[in-house]
Amino acid sequence: MSDLENKKQGRTPKKHPYNLRDKKEKKAAYRTLIRPELADELYDKIMEIVVMQKKYRDPDYSAKILAKELKTNTRYLSAVVNSRFGMNYSCLLNKYRVQDALHLLTDRRYIDKNVEEVSAMVGFANRQSFYAAFYKYIGDTPNGYRRKHAKIQ
């Protein structure tokens, strides 16, 4: 049930940790204007640059910079990311940052790194955004995940 529906019925809306909100599906007319061939080509290039080259590790790597590298504009890039990845640009970067953090938090070579150092290594600009994204994708805090995983090994 949405927060709005809860309010209408006199109930207190459900609180989400780290200010996370339920995802709302939006209708956007421009998404139907995307040429599938070009979108597929951009998808491959986005994967190459953002994921394979690990540009997500740069906290200053913006959609504007990526669009410039791809020789397109941010609006078209955003439409392609939304249609092909099912999320916005920030969520895309955060998804790969969290996946990278999972590895670093459990790798014995990085056991001496604290959570803030791991956060910086994977490209988060601050602790709050790291914890919020980590909790969104994993359902646990970075420290909680590290402790649970350490007990398994």
Steps between C-alpha positions, in 0.01 A plus 500: 500500500637843410565778751221704339249215536604455865447872568154492337399211726636669812798266543859600555704450182763224509845641575783389276856484637743752351211699347441240228177531307294250308573508128230670296455407137486813288364536151740687275409562139862548392578135578299393196713724280818300564625317193564138613820458294654817641385414853663155473822660379496752785421223750817316392707818522358587843589152626851534359565842650312490829546133592804359320710816540356538853414868453237453773790519746543870420260697721513791253415291193170654395240420236614818328856368468379161377266661246791708369717188464216325316441804279136531605303717738404429860128477424552224242753325725251511785227352280730216391612427857138497616377277218794257486601479867163572661644769730643849488868586456572547872340168590700329226828630639397420857407144404851432369658687792314280748595184310863611512469583870365150573823358362724744687316454831553123487844480338772423757738739321276792602415389854703793638284753310211650691158551342568865416818405314316229306226752423754743353677222308181407314404859419250621757536868583388459860416248768124567498457428129707182538293369790171591326597327175648200678187452708277545194672222304615265780251560781776535757764752604856463369629419850220249556573334167873485578439347845259236364731407218805481730316246716434277199866473400 
